[in-house]
Amino acid sequence: MMKTPRRQHSAPLTAAAVSALLAIAIVIGPASSAPGHAAAGATGAYEPLGPSRLADTREDPCGCTRLDQQTIHVDIAGRTGVPDGITAVALTITATASPQAGHVTVFPSGETPPHVSMLNLRPDRVVANSAIVPVGADGSVSIFHLVPVDLIVDVTGVFVATERSRAGRFVPLPSDRLIDLRTPADGAAPLPPGGEVTVPLPAGVATDATAIVVNVTSVGESEPGHLSVRPAGTSPGTTSFLNPSGTGQPIAASVVAPVSASGFTIRSFGGGFLIVDVVGWFTGPSADESIDGLFRPEPPRRLLDTRDEGYRIHPGGTIELDVEHADTAALVTNVTVTQADRSGWVVAYPAGTTRPPTSTANPAFFGHTVANLAITTISTRGIAYRSHAGADVVVDVTGSFTGRPAPAALPPQPNDPTRSRVLIVGDSTLAGVDLYDASKVALRGFDAIVDAESCRRLLRPSCFSNVTLRTPNTAVEAIEGTPGTLDIVVVKAGFNDWFSDFPREFDAVVAASRSKGAHTILWMTQNEAIRPGRRRTAYEENNVDIRWLTPLPQYSDVIMADWQAYSDPRQDWFEDGTHVTRDGAYAITDYVARWIAALEHRPCPRPLVVGGAIPDPCPIPDQVGAIPDPRAVAG
């Protein structure tokens, strides 16, 4: 079982900047001259507001005060409709365009920005996340952004100081899936753009509940847009809590959703499938008076960063975070998944209990960084984090809910490294690896299968080889005919295929790889350093297609390995610009092994030079460049 010391990370997470449009919303009325704020550390009960827009830096006035070029101040207490005595606020922060990598941090006003983050910005899409944040002594919050960015701040509720209450107490529920529009039980059909779905209150939730906490995942949307939530039976509002990019890739957000006796309604402006998981709910006035379920704010701080602790969560692995649990039922955190191996999910749940069939955060591709609010029931052993694919996890805490932890009855789950099964399929440009069989010594850290055949094509019937005196099977047939399941397929083929058919053949190879269970397809570009002519034209056009196809959302599991840029400067590796020498065979196997290590965020299988240090984690070889002597390094 992994236990983590209470310490902060040296710097917040960062990611690329974002660019897109959001809906404009009405701003809550300005603050009065005498905001009401409770003493720091006081417990509080939840009172819903809106959802309503507090601030929007795209507007003038913005509903905020700019303190400096990187910080805005947003009043909460004293605004019209906000009760006196607030201790914390439930917000959604949305970030639009930023030309540089950066992060966003929300914290109580009057304090120094803590070493935590709420949002990790991207250049290609809007990013949003929710948070429950303590307010400062003046009843407001500050928002720090490392780089220039527009921010939109929506409020869903506040916590009002009290020692006991009937309404506004958080009641955790076993994590469960309320709806999944992908399944026949829920219609097996996506929402159209602008469509909406109403979700009834689940069993056990009182009809006078004030709010419900859900995690909403959007997947397969047809265009960029945003999701909004409102009490069932009410008119649509103008706020948002999640911003799908239009790529169809899964994206999730937790939100404290207002409800009516009929449930709540989610509207998707981009359409697509919605998956809704329940976390808990807030009581109404009919509930018994109690001290349980009150929010206890604390200064935002970092609880866990696996990048600093010397371990990550391996595929299918679980780690545990031992947290303070005296008089605590649930922890309020921001969970950031970073350096993901591939598309997958991470779920947080009480350690030592049965893992729920839900998710907390959903990285969508290799290297993805994504954050989400998590209100997680704790056990007497803390919180467990399981990752479907390998990933690092960062956990920042902002408070907890009073109550009793769940009993931990099950033993800790393992977090063991896995060993991938990798098929490297190719034509005569890969055949040198078989000819110089000793070069396979470089294929370390995974179980490699090399299938190279002269004259092999991707999908169309292969040509007759004058070298082997036979007509080989195609790449699709080779993949489908490989015994057992595969984790990764590396493609070094296509040199015998004409570019006009390449996209169709590319798709067929990807489909065959997926049918064998491959979660990642690594597609190597084709060498172009040959004499001008039809062959060179075909290779150049095929590379154009590879560079066009691999970034498309439907191929998020396909990664381009730019062997052409890596190896063309090293013509000593080639007999004729495409077929390799002995040194070239070692270069191919070394290159593939480093790529696999980079995909899995492992140390490199060997140093870059003889006697050098082994990079950890292994960098993508395309970013380092050709190593001087791959045969000597292989040993």
Secondary structure, DSSP 8 states (H G I E B T S, - for coil): -----S---SS---B--B--------B-----SS--B--TT--EEEEEEEEEEEEETTSSS-SSEEEETTEEEEE-TTSTT--SSEEEEEEEEEE-B-SS-BEEEEEETTS---S--SEE--SSS-EEEEEEEE--TTSEEEEEESS---EEEEEEEEEEE-SSBSTT-EEEEEEEEEEETTSGGGTS--B-TTEEEEE---TT--TT--EEEEEEEEES-SS---EEEEETTS---S--SB---SS---EEEEEEEE-BTTBEEEEETT-BEEEEEEEEEE--TTS--BSTT-EEEEEEEEEEEHHHHT--B-TT-EEEE----TTEEEEEEEEEEES-SSS--EEEEETTS---S--SB---STT--EEEEEEEE-BTTBEEEEESS-BEEEEEEEEEEES--B---S----------EEEEEESTTTTHHHHTGGGGGG--SSEEEEEE-TT--SSS-----TTTSS----HHHHHHHSSS--SEEEEE--TTS-GGGHHHHHHHHHHHHHHTT-SEEEEE-----S-SSHHHHHHHHHHHHHHHHTTSGGGTTEEEE-HHHHHTT-GGGBSSSSSB-HHHHHHHHHHHHHHHHHHTT---SS-SSTT----SS---HHHH---S-HHHHH-
